[in-house]
Amino acid sequence: MQVRERSKSQAKNEAAQITDGMLVQRTMAGDQTGFEMLVSRYNVALFNFICHCLGDYDLASDILQQVFLQLYISMPKLRTGEPLKAWLFQVARNRCLDELRRKRAIHFSELESSSDDDDLSPLDIMPDNSPLPDETAEHNDLQRALRQAIDNLPPKFRSVVLLRYAGQLSFSEIGRTLKMPEATAKTYFQRARPLLRQALALQWQTLKATI
């Protein structure tokens, strides 16, 4: 068992040392395992971000496939000297904007416009006097409340929060994705947190009153 766990850990470390550029070069040379490793590297974070934006699991799956298809097609033109993370999330964000414009469900068209130690998970920004729910149904209610709170943020804050929480991007990567200075991304995030905390506190009090 220990040998197996050690082998998995070693394989994971070796994969992490392979840059995105190396995987692109492998793919273009005909080695499809390179593309499979790229998909595996970014699949979960991209899907979480897209699903948060669209609120539709099946549609998010379709958009994710479109993002990776665009990656495959764009490989000959990509700058392979830096990670692809910011580029992939920019593509995903643009695809989500296109979809939302078509559906006219949420107006994200205005999205154009602290240190990491202060970063908390979405549930951690709940007030201290609000206990986290243990039951699955209550947890789902809280997740819906979180999504609604994020949706109600000013557009310029919303995109930063989604990329940070759902996409797990660094502020530097968020800046490249949204074409803004890293410091601006940090500022927007810090300004959004008290708004989220206030909205979640209000919704959580309403939820508890109905239980």
C-alpha positions as CSV (number, residue, x, y, z in Angstrom):
1,M,0.0,0.0,0.0
2,Q,2.8,2.4,0.9
3,V,4.7,1.6,-2.3
4,R,1.6,2.3,-4.3
5,E,0.9,5.6,-2.6
6,R,4.6,6.5,-3.1
7,S,4.3,5.7,-6.8
8,K,1.2,7.9,-7.2
9,S,2.9,10.7,-5.4
10,Q,6.0,10.4,-7.5
11,A,4.0,10.3,-10.7
12,K,2.0,13.4,-9.6
13,N,5.2,15.3,-8.8
14,E,6.7,14.4,-12.2
15,A,3.6,15.5,-14.0
16,A,3.7,18.9,-12.2
17,Q,7.2,19.5,-13.4
18,I,6.1,19.2,-17.1
19,T,5.2,22.7,-18.3
20,D,2.1,23.5,-20.4
21,G,4.5,24.4,-23.2
22,M,6.0,21.0,-23.1
23,L,2.6,19.4,-23.3
24,V,1.6,21.6,-26.3
25,Q,4.8,20.6,-28.1
26,R,4.1,17.0,-27.4
27,T,0.6,17.3,-28.8
28,M,1.7,19.1,-31.9
29,A,4.3,16.3,-32.4
30,G,1.5,13.8,-32.5
31,D,1.6,12.6,-28.9
32,Q,-2.0,12.8,-27.8
33,T,-1.1,12.0,-24.2
34,G,0.2,15.6,-24.0
35,F,-3.3,17.0,-24.7
36,E,-4.8,14.5,-22.3
37,M,-2.5,15.8,-19.6
38,L,-3.5,19.4,-20.3
39,V,-7.2,18.4,-20.1
40,S,-6.6,16.6,-16.8
41,R,-4.6,19.6,-15.4
42,Y,-7.3,22.2,-16.0
43,N,-10.5,20.2,-16.4
44,V,-11.9,20.5,-12.8
45,A,-11.1,24.2,-12.2
46,L,-12.5,25.2,-15.6
47,F,-15.7,23.2,-15.2
48,N,-16.3,24.7,-11.7
49,F,-15.9,28.2,-13.1
50,I,-18.2,27.6,-16.1
51,C,-20.8,25.8,-14.0
52,H,-20.8,28.8,-11.5
53,C,-21.3,31.2,-14.4
54,L,-24.0,29.3,-16.2
55,G,-25.7,27.4,-13.3
56,D,-26.3,24.5,-15.7
57,Y,-24.3,21.3,-15.4
58,D,-25.1,19.9,-18.9
59,L,-24.4,23.3,-20.6
60,A,-21.2,23.7,-18.6
61,S,-20.0,20.3,-19.9
62,D,-20.7,21.4,-23.5
63,I,-18.9,24.8,-23.0
64,L,-15.9,22.9,-21.4
65,Q,-15.6,20.8,-24.5
66,Q,-15.7,23.9,-26.7
67,V,-12.9,25.5,-24.6
68,F,-10.6,22.4,-25.0
69,L,-11.5,22.3,-28.7
70,Q,-10.4,25.9,-29.1
71,L,-7.2,25.0,-27.2
72,Y,-6.4,22.2,-29.6
73,I,-7.1,24.3,-32.7
74,S,-5.1,27.3,-31.3
75,M,-2.0,25.4,-30.3
76,P,0.1,26.5,-33.3
77,K,-0.5,30.2,-32.4
78,L,-0.1,29.9,-28.6
79,R,2.8,31.4,-26.7
80,T,4.2,28.3,-24.9
81,G,6.6,30.1,-22.7
82,E,4.0,30.7,-19.9
83,P,1.2,28.6,-18.4
84,L,-2.0,28.4,-20.3
85,K,-4.3,28.9,-17.3
86,A,-5.1,32.5,-17.8
87,W,-5.7,32.0,-21.5
88,L,-8.0,29.0,-20.9
89,F,-10.1,31.0,-18.4
90,Q,-10.3,33.9,-20.7
91,V,-11.7,31.6,-23.4
92,A,-14.1,30.0,-20.9
93,R,-15.3,33.4,-19.7
94,N,-15.9,34.6,-23.3
95,R,-17.8,31.4,-24.1
96,C,-20.0,31.9,-21.0
97,L,-20.6,35.5,-21.9
98,D,-21.7,34.5,-25.4
99,E,-24.1,31.9,-23.9
100,L,-25.6,34.3,-21.4
101,R,-26.1,36.9,-24.0
102,R,-28.0,34.4,-26.1
103,K,-30.1,33.2,-23.2
104,R,-30.4,36.7,-21.7
105,A,-30.6,35.1,-18.3
106,I,-28.0,37.2,-16.5
107,H,-26.4,40.3,-17.9
108,F,-22.7,39.6,-17.6
109,S,-21.8,41.9,-20.6
110,E,-20.5,44.5,-18.1
111,L,-17.8,42.2,-16.8
112,E,-15.2,44.0,-19.0
113,S,-15.0,46.7,-17.0
114,S,-4.9,41.8,0.3
115,S,-2.7,39.1,0.1
116,D,-3.5,35.5,-0.6
117,D,-3.4,34.8,3.2
118,D,-6.6,36.8,3.5
119,D,-8.3,34.6,0.9
120,L,-11.1,32.5,2.4
121,S,-13.4,29.9,1.0
122,P,-16.9,31.1,0.2
123,L,-18.3,29.4,3.3
124,D,-15.6,30.9,5.5
125,I,-16.9,34.4,4.9
126,M,-20.1,33.6,6.8
127,P,-20.4,35.5,10.1
128,D,-18.9,33.6,13.1
129,N,-22.3,33.4,14.8
130,S,-23.8,31.5,11.9
131,P,-23.1,27.8,12.3
132,L,-22.4,25.8,9.1
133,P,-25.2,23.4,8.2
134,D,-24.6,19.7,8.6
135,E,-27.5,18.4,6.6
136,T,-27.1,18.0,2.8
137,A,-30.4,19.9,2.1
138,E,-29.3,22.9,4.2
139,H,-25.9,22.8,2.6
140,N,-27.5,23.0,-0.8
141,D,-29.6,25.9,0.3
142,L,-26.4,27.7,1.4
143,Q,-24.7,27.0,-1.9
144,R,-27.7,28.5,-3.7
145,A,-27.5,31.5,-1.4
146,L,-23.8,31.9,-2.2
147,R,-24.5,31.8,-5.9
148,Q,-27.2,34.4,-5.6
149,A,-24.9,36.6,-3.5
150,I,-22.2,36.4,-6.2
151,D,-24.7,37.0,-9.0
152,N,-25.8,40.2,-7.2
153,L,-22.3,41.6,-6.9
154,P,-21.4,44.6,-9.1
155,P,-20.2,43.2,-12.4
156,K,-16.6,44.3,-12.1
157,F,-16.4,42.4,-8.7
158,R,-18.3,39.4,-9.8
159,S,-15.9,38.2,-12.4
160,V,-12.9,38.5,-10.0
161,V,-14.8,36.5,-7.3
162,L,-15.8,33.8,-9.7
163,L,-12.3,33.4,-11.1
164,R,-10.9,33.3,-7.5
165,Y,-13.4,31.0,-5.9
166,A,-14.5,28.8,-8.7
167,G,-11.5,28.9,-10.9
168,Q,-8.9,29.0,-8.1
169,L,-6.8,31.5,-10.1
170,S,-4.1,33.6,-8.5
171,F,-4.6,37.4,-8.6
172,S,-1.8,37.6,-11.2
173,E,-3.7,35.1,-13.4
174,I,-7.0,36.9,-12.8
175,G,-5.3,40.1,-14.0
176,R,-4.1,38.5,-17.2
177,T,-7.5,36.9,-17.8
178,L,-9.5,40.1,-17.3
179,K,-6.7,42.4,-18.7
180,M,-6.4,44.4,-15.6
181,P,-3.5,45.1,-13.2
182,E,-3.0,42.4,-10.5
183,A,-3.4,45.1,-7.8
184,T,-6.8,46.0,-9.3
185,A,-7.9,42.4,-9.1
186,K,-6.9,42.2,-5.5
187,T,-8.7,45.5,-4.7
188,Y,-11.9,44.3,-6.4
189,F,-11.8,41.0,-4.5
190,Q,-11.3,42.7,-1.1
191,R,-14.2,45.1,-1.8
192,A,-16.4,42.2,-2.8
193,R,-15.9,40.2,0.3
194,P,-17.8,42.4,2.8
195,L,-20.7,42.6,0.2
196,L,-20.8,38.8,0.0
197,R,-20.6,38.5,3.8
198,Q,-23.5,40.9,4.2
199,A,-25.7,39.3,1.6
200,L,-25.0,35.8,2.9
201,A,-25.7,36.8,6.5
202,L,-29.1,38.2,5.4
203,Q,-30.0,35.2,3.4
204,W,-28.8,32.8,6.1
205,Q,-31.0,34.5,8.7
206,T,-34.0,34.2,6.3
207,L,-33.2,30.6,5.7
208,K,-32.9,29.8,9.4
209,A,-36.3,31.5,10.0
210,T,-38.0,29.1,7.6
211,I,-36.5,25.9,9.1
